[in-house]
Amino acid sequence: MSGRGDKDIFITSPVFRPEKWKEFLAAELKRLNNNEDIHDAEIMNK
């Protein structure tokens, strides 16, 4: 662990919850490609 949560999430998430991590990344990429606000993101509404 680096002590920086923003970095650690990219190290640990793929190991502990790989399917949820893939879902998050796919949803985030879709959101970014559509220029959607983070508050309207699919993952936030689950």
C-alpha positions in Angstrom: 0.0 0.0 0.0 1.3 3.4 -0.9 -0.7 5.5 1.6 -2.5 7.2 -1.3 -6.0 5.9 -1.8 -6.2 7.2 -5.3 -3.3 5.0 -6.4 -4.1 2.0 -4.1 -7.5 1.5 -5.6 -5.9 0.8 -9.0 -3.6 -1.8 -7.4 -6.1 -3.6 -5.2 -9.5 -3.5 -7.0 -8.5 -5.7 -9.9 -7.3 -8.3 -7.4 -10.1 -8.4 -4.8 -13.1 -7.6 -7.0 -12.1 -8.2 -10.7 -15.6 -8.4 -12.1 -16.9 -5.2 -10.3 -13.7 -3.5 -11.4 -14.3 -4.3 -15.0 -17.9 -3.1 -14.7 -16.7 0.2 -13.2 -14.1 0.7 -15.9 -16.5 0.0 -18.7 -19.1 2.3 -17.2 -16.5 5.1 -16.6 -15.2 4.8 -20.2 -18.8 5.0 -21.5 -19.4 8.1 -19.3 -16.3 9.8 -20.5 -17.0 9.0 -24.2 -20.5 10.5 -23.8 -19.3 13.5 -21.9 -21.6 12.7 -19.0 -21.4 14.2 -15.6 -20.1 11.8 -12.9 -23.3 12.3 -10.9 -25.3 10.8 -13.8 -23.0 7.8 -14.2 -24.6 4.3 -14.3 -22.5 3.0 -11.5 -23.6 5.8 -9.2 -27.2 5.0 -9.7 -27.0 1.3 -8.6 
